[in-house]
Amino acid sequence: MDNFEAGAREHLLSLNVDENGSESKIEVKGLTRCLDKGVSILQNVSLDIPRGKIMGIIGPSGSGKSTLLRALNRLWEPPSGTVFLDGKDITGIDVLELRRKVGMLFQLPVLFEGTVADNVRYGPQLKGKKLRDEEVYKLLTFADLDPSFFNKPGSELSVGQAQRVALARTLANEPEVLLLDEPTSALDPISTQNIEDVLVKLKSSGMTIVMVSHSIKQIQRIADVVCLLVGGEIVEVLNSNQLSEAKHPMATRFLELSS
Ligand SMILES: Nc1ncnc2c1ncn2[C@@H]1O[C@H](COP(=O)(O)OP(=O)(O)OP(=O)(O)O)[C@@H](O)[C@H]1O
């Protein structure tokens, strides 16, 4: 390991522990969501999301994965005292500030009107900062898009290209956490691999990533930790290389059927 690598590693290790000595970037404590009719979508969910790691969330359709993810940046407002970012209750953080820190990418990207560059500049512009052309190029390259996309209208892109622009747009806010809801399910295998490579790069720069995916193989490729959600409850949290050790009957059946 050369000096630079050693220094970078030390820096990353120092990112792993905050002032409270906690290794969790996000803590979820007893999160429940009930519908008006009394049906519960999430039941007493408690989860530690490790800092600087990729956590995969898997589970059958309708098990509450998206609801849990959306609670983490208040797209669904969790009750106070249930979700904490760096030890702070997120319901007490200004919502725009929170969403800058905790960015989100959806299954299908929605680009704003205008060019690719307009899209990438959107977030910083809201704070009164105009990204320089070179900064936009850098973000596009990072998201694995050729710089020639700079002036293209967003409406002329394929879904895979638009997803990478959406990623560059999210990264322009310099988030600390990235939430992904099945970000590659509409993409071809090459675009999928490109996005996965970018996610792994982001993790090595210290970012915390939480990804809902229906692909067990994808989770095994890139996640460090996996959370299995069944019927609104967390039934297992495992290292991604230990998925075969899941014990909960629904979890084992789900894993058998999806592999
Ligand atoms: N706003 C809402 N109003 C009523 N029901 C909802 C609402 N949001 C989610 N649900 C229901 O809650 C359950 C969990 O939904 P959620 O989208 O979180 O599941 P999921 O695990 O992400 O599903 P999928 O894998 O199919 O995307 C589903 O039964 C869904 O119909």
Ligand as a Chemical Component Dictionary entry (heavy atoms), coordinates in Angstrom:
data_LIG
# 
_chem_comp.id                   LIG 
_chem_comp.type                 NON-POLYMER 
_chem_comp.pdbx_formal_charge   0 
_chem_comp.three_letter_code    LIG 
# 
loop_
_chem_comp_atom.comp_id 
_chem_comp_atom.atom_id 
_chem_comp_atom.alt_atom_id 
_chem_comp_atom.type_symbol 
_chem_comp_atom.charge 
_chem_comp_atom.model_Cartn_x 
_chem_comp_atom.model_Cartn_y 
_chem_comp_atom.model_Cartn_z 
_chem_comp_atom.pdbx_ordinal 
LIG N1  N1  N 0 -49.973 5.593  0.408  1  
LIG C1  C1  C 0 -50.423 4.339  0.517  2  
LIG N2  N2  N 0 -51.726 4.107  0.720  3  
LIG C2  C2  C 0 -52.194 2.857  0.838  4  
LIG N3  N3  N 0 -51.435 1.758  0.755  5  
LIG C3  C3  C 0 -50.130 1.932  0.553  6  
LIG C4  C4  C 0 -49.544 3.218  0.428  7  
LIG N4  N4  N 0 -48.211 3.069  0.213  8  
LIG C5  C5  C 0 -47.991 1.742  0.220  9  
LIG N5  N5  N 0 -49.127 1.063  0.436  10 
LIG C6  C6  C 0 -49.264 -0.404 0.557  11 
LIG O1  O1  O 0 -48.273 -0.810 1.496  12 
LIG C7  C7  C 0 -47.703 -2.033 1.137  13 
LIG C8  C8  C 0 -46.189 -1.884 1.026  14 
LIG O2  O2  O 0 -45.889 -1.070 -0.109 15 
LIG P1  P1  P 0 -44.401 -0.796 -0.589 16 
LIG O3  O3  O 0 -44.472 -0.050 -1.883 17 
LIG O4  O4  O 0 -43.641 -0.177 0.509  18 
LIG O5  O5  O 0 -43.876 -2.295 -0.813 19 
LIG P2  P2  P 0 -42.618 -2.825 -1.623 20 
LIG O6  O6  O 0 -42.035 -3.915 -0.790 21 
LIG O7  O7  O 0 -41.729 -1.707 -1.991 22 
LIG O8  O8  O 0 -43.320 -3.441 -2.911 23 
LIG P3  P3  P 0 -42.753 -3.688 -4.397 24 
LIG O9  O9  O 0 -41.621 -4.646 -4.268 25 
LIG O10 O10 O 0 -43.922 -4.270 -5.117 26 
LIG O11 O11 O 0 -42.333 -2.335 -4.943 27 
LIG C9  C9  C 0 -48.380 -2.455 -0.154 28 
LIG O12 O12 O 0 -49.405 -3.350 0.159  29 
LIG C10 C10 C 0 -48.935 -1.166 -0.693 30 
LIG O13 O13 O 0 -50.083 -1.394 -1.468 31 
# 
loop_
_chem_comp_bond.comp_id 
_chem_comp_bond.atom_id_1 
_chem_comp_bond.atom_id_2 
_chem_comp_bond.value_order 
_chem_comp_bond.pdbx_ordinal 
LIG N1  C1  SING 1  
LIG C1  N2  SING 2  
LIG C1  C4  DOUB 3  
LIG N2  C2  DOUB 4  
LIG C2  N3  SING 5  
LIG N3  C3  DOUB 6  
LIG C3  C4  SING 7  
LIG C3  N5  SING 8  
LIG C4  N4  SING 9  
LIG N4  C5  DOUB 10 
LIG C5  N5  SING 11 
LIG N5  C6  SING 12 
LIG C6  O1  SING 13 
LIG C6  C10 SING 14 
LIG O1  C7  SING 15 
LIG C7  C8  SING 16 
LIG C7  C9  SING 17 
LIG C8  O2  SING 18 
LIG O2  P1  SING 19 
LIG P1  O3  DOUB 20 
LIG P1  O4  SING 21 
LIG P1  O5  SING 22 
LIG O5  P2  SING 23 
LIG P2  O6  DOUB 24 
LIG P2  O7  SING 25 
LIG P2  O8  SING 26 
LIG O8  P3  SING 27 
LIG P3  O9  DOUB 28 
LIG P3  O10 SING 29 
LIG P3  O11 SING 30 
LIG C9  O12 SING 31 
LIG C9  C10 SING 32 
LIG C10 O13 SING 33 
# 
